[in-house]
Amino acid sequence: MVSNLLDLSANPATKEAIVKDAQALVESELANKSGISAGAVKLAYKAVTSFAPGYYVETLNILVPSMLEALQPFWADFQVAGGGSFGDYLVKRQDEVTPALLKVTDDMAHSSEKAVVVKAYNTVRGGAAKHIEAALPALGGLVEKYAA
C-alpha cells in the first residue's frame, strides 16, 4: 500500500488513469444529481467544458496532485487507524476533509485567467461543500484503487 499519495501522481501512467477515473467520478456524480442546485452545477460544468475545450482535463491534471496532497494527512491517519474503507473514513471526517479539498479548488479558481471558468465556479461555490461530501465515498474508493 502506498504511504504517500503524491507518489501516485509521480508515475505518468498512473496519473493519467487517476485523471480518467476522476473525470468519470465527476460525471457520475453530476448524472445522479437533481434539483435546483444540481442544475447550477451541471450548467457550470457545461460552461467550463464548452467555452474552454480541453481545459477541464487540463485542470484535472493539475488538480489531481493537489487533491492527493490535500488528502495525504487523512490517508496517513487512515493507515494508522486501520480497518474499514477510506471512503467511510472520509465521510466520518467530512468536516475536515471538505474544507481541505475546497481550498484546492478555491486556490485554482483564484489563479485562473479564464473569466468564464471563474464565473462558473463562483456560481456553484456556495453549495460545493454538500456536493463534495456526497462524493467522498467514491473519492475514497478511487484513492484506494490506486494506493492499494
C-alpha atoms as one frame of an Amber mdcrd trajectory, in Angstrom:
protein
   0.000   0.000   0.000   1.294   3.447  -0.907   2.101   5.556   2.143   2.446
   8.894   0.314  -0.398   9.639  -2.105   1.755  12.098  -4.057   3.781   9.104
  -5.258   0.716   8.117  -7.302   0.909  11.255  -9.438   4.657  10.833  -9.988
   4.022   7.945 -12.388   2.594   9.430 -15.625   0.569   6.310 -16.496  -0.962
   6.117 -13.019  -1.694   9.839 -13.004  -3.408   9.561 -16.396  -5.548   6.673
 -15.130  -6.465   8.618 -11.971  -7.431  11.655 -14.068  -9.692   9.494 -16.247
 -11.296   7.916 -13.193 -11.699  11.336 -11.560 -13.436  12.615 -14.682 -15.747
   9.582 -14.638 -16.421  10.159 -10.926 -17.400  13.800 -11.550 -19.624  12.856
 -14.478 -21.279  10.086 -12.447 -21.901  12.442  -9.527 -23.394  15.014 -11.910
 -25.643  12.437 -13.546 -27.026  11.391 -10.162 -27.858  14.917  -9.008 -31.233
  16.590  -9.311 -32.860  19.776  -8.159 -32.038  23.453  -8.468 -28.514  23.314
  -7.054 -27.752  20.336  -9.290 -28.927  22.344 -12.285 -26.490  25.108 -11.407
 -23.612  22.634 -11.066 -24.488  20.965 -14.362 -24.690  24.351 -16.074 -21.298
  25.377 -14.660 -19.787  22.085 -15.835 -21.233  22.609 -19.303 -19.921  26.188
 -19.395 -16.405  25.086 -18.499 -16.333  22.168 -20.926 -17.966  24.141 -23.771
 -16.221  27.506 -23.587 -12.787  26.125 -22.883 -12.364  22.811 -24.722  -9.617
  20.727 -23.149  -9.476  22.992 -20.101 -11.363  20.554 -17.898  -8.955  17.660
 -18.482  -6.016  20.070 -18.192  -7.443  21.230 -14.886  -7.858  17.680 -13.626
  -4.216  17.012 -14.477  -3.290  19.930 -12.235  -5.863  19.180  -9.547  -5.041
  15.506  -9.053  -1.636  16.064  -7.386  -3.052  18.939  -5.317  -6.027  16.856
  -4.220  -3.765  13.930  -3.350  -1.622  16.302  -1.309  -4.713  17.618   0.495
  -5.835  14.049   1.214  -2.394  12.873   2.397  -2.827  13.697   6.116  -6.161
  11.866   6.117  -4.640   8.909   4.265  -1.779   8.710   6.773  -4.222   8.742
   9.677  -6.446   6.166   7.952  -3.487   3.821   7.530  -2.619   4.098  11.230
  -6.255   3.650  12.306  -6.701   0.609  10.068  -9.920  -1.131   9.111 -12.839
  -0.013   7.008 -12.713   1.820   3.733 -11.065   5.138   3.011 -14.398   6.432
   1.696 -16.070   5.697   5.034 -13.145   7.327   6.827 -13.504  10.478   4.696
 -17.234  10.649   5.408 -16.587  10.437   9.160 -14.062  13.286   8.862 -16.002
  15.329   6.285 -15.891  18.459   8.457 -12.106  18.475   7.983 -11.816  16.854
   4.557 -14.296  19.063   2.715 -12.585  22.390   3.559  -9.200  20.876   2.648
 -10.494  19.892  -0.798 -12.316  23.196  -1.285  -9.096  25.063  -0.576  -7.539
  23.320  -3.581 -10.344  24.353  -5.930 -10.585  27.858  -4.422  -6.855  28.410
  -4.959  -7.128  27.212  -8.537 -10.133  29.425  -9.255  -8.344  32.452  -7.794
  -5.362  31.884 -10.063  -7.387  31.164 -13.217  -7.193  33.626 -16.077 -10.368
  32.263 -17.679 -13.193  34.572 -16.642 -15.903  32.126 -17.724 -14.390  29.420
 -15.527 -14.101  31.713 -12.511 -17.682  32.906 -13.015 -18.954  29.326 -13.303
 -17.016  28.302 -10.182 -18.253  31.275  -8.164 -21.825  30.442  -9.175 -21.642
  26.990  -7.586 -19.099  27.587  -4.810 -21.755  28.221  -2.142 -23.164  24.697
  -2.444 -19.893  22.975  -3.256 -19.396  21.508   0.212 -22.519  19.354   0.037
 -21.528  18.069  -3.414 -18.052  17.188  -2.184 -19.484  15.442   0.867 -21.760
  13.353  -1.346 -18.764  12.284  -3.438 -16.466  11.349  -0.532 -17.271   7.599
  -0.555 -16.488   7.386  -4.285 -13.397   9.572  -3.905 -12.130   7.321  -1.137
 -12.693   4.302  -3.357 -10.786   5.927  -6.190  -7.824   6.645  -3.912  -7.833
   3.115  -2.522  -7.934   1.658  -6.027  -4.568   3.203  -6.825  -2.966   3.226
  -3.374  -3.572  -0.463  -2.644
